[in-house]
Amino acid sequence: MSLRITPLTDPAHGAHSRRLAWLACDADSIPVGTAFLRLFDGGQEHLAELTLHVHPVERRKGVGSRLLDTAVAAARDNARRCVVAQAQAGSPGDHFLSARGFRKVLTLRYSRLPLADVDIPSLAEIVERPHSGYRLASWPGTVPDALAQTFAASRRAMDDMPMEDTDHGTTTWDVDRVRAAAKAVEQRGDHLHTVVAIDTSNGSIAGFTELVVPGGGTGDGQHYGTAVLPEHRGHGLGRWMKAEAIRQAHGHYPDLGALLTDTADSNTHMRRISGSLGYLPTHTTLQYQLDL
């Protein structure tokens, strides 16, 4: 088919990444597909993340391959050494990526907690059970100034999260990056809620969990990450924080349907925590990587 690939100006530039975009149109200038390539910095300058969509009717006509070639060329031009992309297991995207030289590097298990099914008394029992040497704190939106430095430092808790064979790199966090991430959620109209465990001996943050709720307070919220610093693991802080996040979501957003979470298949500890809190498996997504 006659196909035109047009680069677009994408306004979705962040403080620590930028995104390239392309539109594929047929001979009649009808859009048939899109590709977006996220270019990271701050410890991930080697990495590009691809999101590619082709209209179902237009698949198997070379549209995806043309968009992919364009995005990969741009990744090379920007000195990236790998491109990653995700697809639901068994989907057309799954078959497309594996056929185009991508290799599977990570399996993500998704699960969902319907808030109507939450046992609030049991949840309260988990949250109110003392954890010697620690206390919970929380905030909406941007981290309070008094906790900003220790919260940024606590982000290294994610450095050793199981990523299987992904060439993920290590994200460099500071206070500006923490605030920029919260600002990005606010600017798109959603609500960010953070729960942390604080070491009472020195006031530092030992772990955190983040939850993003759609702006209207309906639909499903999404967990953005739960992590505990290595030196504070083994005290049940992950489950404690996540239980409090669930309790707050249930109380603050009566029209919210559920909470969603995704976890690496190899992260059995976090999957066990989610299962103990009532999360039910929904689907599996595969992450693919193309080495350039």
N, C-alpha and C positions, 0 to 999 in steps of 0.2 A: 504494500500500500504506500501511496505517497504520504510522506510524513515530514512535518516541520517541528524542530525542537527550538523553543524560544527561551532564553534565560530571563528570569524575572527578578525584579527588585524585591527582596524579602525584608519586611520591617522587623522580623523576629531576631534581631541581633541582641545578644546579651552582653553583660560586662565581661564574661569569660568564655564566650563562644560566639560564632557567627554562622549564619546558615545561607547556603546557596540554593537556588530553586530554578526548576525548568518546567515548562509546559509543552506537552506534545499535542499537536493538532493534525487532523487529517487534511485532505486536499480541499475540503469545504470549510476549513478553519474551525472545525468542531473539536473541542478539547477531548482527548481520548486517554490522557495519562499525565501524571505529575511525578517529579522526583525532587526530594529535598536532601541536602547533604549538610550535616552539622559538623563544623570544624571546631575542635576544642582547644583550650590552652590550659595553663596552670597545672602542669604535670601530665597532660594528655595531648601534647602537641603532635604526637605521632598518629593520632586516631581521628577517623571520620565516621560518622554514623549516617547510614542511608535509610530513607523512608521512600518507598516507591509504590505507586498505585497505578493500575491500568483498569479502565472500565471493563467489566466482565465480558461485554459483547465484543470488545476489541482485542481480547487476549489471543495469543498464538498467532499474531500477525507481525511480530517483530518490534512492537512498541516498547515493551519492557526492556528488550535487549538494547535498543537505541538509547533509551534513557539511562540504562546502566552504564553503557560505554561512555556517555557524556559525563556522568557523575564520577566514574573511576578516573577519567582523564583529569577532571578537576582536582580530585584527591591527590593525584600524582603531581600536578602543577603546584599544589600547596604543600608539597614535601611530606605527605602522610605515608606511613608504611603499612597501614591496614585500614580496611573499611569493614564495619560491622552492620548487620541488619537483622531484624527479627521477623519471624513468621510463625503463625499458629501451626502446630504439628498437624500434618496431613492436608494443609491448605495448598492452593495453587502457588502461593508465595514460597512455601516450604520446598516444593518440587522445583520451582524456578531457580531459587538460590543454589540448591545442590547441583543443578544441571549447568550452572554458570561458573563453576569453579570455587564457590564458597565452601568452606568446611564447617561442620557443626562444632561449636566450642562451648556452648552453655545450654542447659535445659532449665527453664523456669517453670515452676509449678504455681498456678494461680488458685486462690481460694477466696471465699466470700462468707461474710458473717451477716445474716439478716438481723437487723436490730430488733425486729419484733420478736425474735426468738431468744433474745438475751435474757439470761437469768440474773436479774439485777441483785438480789440478795447474795447469790454466790459470788458475783463480781465484786460487790462491796466487801465481802469477806476476804477476798484476795488482796484488794487495795488497802484495807485497814489493818492487815496483818503486819506487825512491826518488822522492819529489816534493820537490825542493829548496825549503827554507824551511818545510816543513810536516811534521807527524807525526800519526798517528792515535791516538785515544783512544776508550774506550767505557765504558759502565756499564749495569747493569740497574736498572730502576726510576727513582727520583728522582735528579736530577742531584746529584753531590757538592757540598758547600758551597763548595769552592775554585773550582769552575767555574760556580757558579750565576749570578753576575752577567753573565759574558761569554756564557753560554748564552742567557740571556734577551735580551741585546742582539743576539745572532746571529739571533733570530727575525725580524728585519726583512728577512732574506734572502727571505722569502715575500711581501713587500709587492708586488713587481712580477711575481709569477707570472702567467702568462697565464690570464685569466678571461673572455676574449672580451667579451660584452656584459653580463655579470652585474654588478649593482649591489652588489658584494661588500663594499665598505668596506675599512678597514685595521684589523686586529686589534691592539689595544694589549697588549703583553706586558711583564710584569715578573717578578721572581723568584717572587712569590706565585702568579701565574697558571701559571707553568711547573710549580711543585710541585703545584698543584691538578689540573692535567691528568694528571700522573703518578699522583696519588692516585686519580683517577677510574678509571684503568685497573686499578690494584691492587684497588680495592674491588669491581670486578665479576669479579675472579678471574683476569684475564689478566696477561701478562708484557710489560712495555715494555723494549725494548732500543734504546739510542742509540749511534751511532757519530759521532764528530766529527773534523774536520780542524783542527788547532791551528797557528796561525802561530807558529813557533819564535822569531821575533824579539821577541815581546812576550807570548806565552802566551795570546793571545785566540783564540776560536773563529771560524774562517773559514767553516765550513759544517757541516751536520749531516744525518743521515738517521735516521729513527725506524721501528722495526718492532714490531708488536704480535702476540704469539703466544697462541693460546687456552690457557686455564689447564691443560688436560690435556696439552698438548704434542702434540696430534694435530690433524688437519684442516689448514686453511690459515692461514698467518700473513698479516698485512696491513701493507703499507708505509703509514705515515701522512704521509710527506713527506720529500723530499730537496731541499735548497736550499743555495746558496753565496752569500755576500755579494758584491755587485757588484764590489767592489774586489779580490776574490780569484778572479774567474772567469777561465777560459781556461787553467787549470793541470791540468785533468782531475780535480779533487777530487770531483765528483759521482760519477763512475764508480768512483773509488778507494774512497770511503766505502760505496757500495752493494755493491761486491764484498766488502768486509769484513763487512758485515751478513749477506750470503748465507753466507759462510764460517762465521760464528759460529752462524747458525741451523742449518746443516747439522751442525755439530759438537755443539751443545748439545741438539738436539731430534731424535733419530734416528727418531722416529715421526711427525714433521711431514711432511705430504704435499707442500705447495707454498707459494710466496709469491705474493701477489696485489698488483698495483699498478694505480692508475688515474691517467691523465694527460690533461690538456686536449689536444684534437686539435691545437690551434695550438702546443702546446709540443713542437715537433719535436725540439729538443735532448734533452730528457729521454726522449722516446720512442725516440730513437736509442740512448741509453745503455742503456735496458732491453733493447732488441733485441740489442745487442751482448753482453749478459750472458745471453742465452738465453730471455728472456721471450717467450711466444707469445700473440698476440691471442685474446681469448675473446668479448667482446661490447662493445656500445656503449650508453652511457646518455646521455640528454639531460636537461639542466637547463632548466627553464622558469621564467619569472618573470611575476608579475602585479603591475602597477603600480597602487597604490591612490590 
